[in-house]
Amino acid sequence: MTPRSRWLWLIPIGVALLTALPASACPADLDDDDVVGFTDLLTVLSAWGPCPGCVADLDGSGDVGFTDLLTVLSAWGPCLFEYGPVRDNPEAEQIGLEILGPGGALVLDDTRYERIDRDLGLIRKAEPGLAGEIHTPAWAPNRIIVRRVAGADLEAYDALNAFFQITDEDHLFSDWYVLSFPGNLNIPALALVYTDLDAIDLAEPDGLIGGSNTYAPSGRPGETWRWNIDDGFHDCFDGCDCHRLYVIDVTADGSVSTVSYDEVGAAWCDFGP
């Protein structure tokens, strides 16, 4: 049995799980046996030609042809989680993953990533003081902390780890472990996936302490986005003493306007001229 099929049989399917995971982790698996193989290939070949609505019409063109055949061949083998592309701008990806939230998808979509990447450049051009102020990650995007239930059956846990292709399982102490993944994920949403397991009674992001800057956009693709930016400094281990607070709007066509700017903090904060 493949990792994904063992996982699907053994894990209770909750609302959080269905929300976080893609509708089909393996669209070329036409017979739903969690492996792309000869049966799927034969399904495509037997439906060759005009076939609107056919399961073998993977590209939705109305015809089963070479594109569908290549889709099957390129996905050959066990179905595993697809992490997507490696992003050129890790800051933009981190911001995007954080705004997805616990109820969001596990991976960041291209549209949201590209908008964040573009907006960051426009904002720093309009506000040069932010040029060197990089968003501090709230948590590591490729690690999660879990606490296993002592003596629990780990079959479903091991199957889920195989599905996500974990790269390391580091024992912290007692029943606590840090799991590392080969790509970046929406970790709060992933934590809900892991807590669906009977063997896990707690899963949480590997939070990062001592951050100074936060960039928090809100808005829908194709609309104006409002960015709340906290440029913090001075003694930031447990929360910065000084803050430059920006509210900036960026329209869909790239116009930038600073809605407000405030300086907040202790009496000793030096905000400059």
Secondary structure, 3 states (H helix, E strand, C coil): CCHHHHHHHHCCCCHHHHHHCCCCCCCCCCCCCCEECHHHHHHHHHCCEECCCCCCCCCCCCEECHHHHHHHHHCCEECCCCCCCCCCCHHHHHHHHHHHCCCCCCCCCHHHHHHHHHHHHHHHHHCHHHCCCCCCCCEEEEEEEEEECCCCCCHHHHHHHHHCCCCEEEEEECCEEEEECCCCCCHHHHHHHHHCCCCEEEEEEEECCCCCEEEEEECCCCCCEEEEEEEEECCCCCCCCEEEEEEEEECCCCCEEEEEEEEEECCCCCCCC
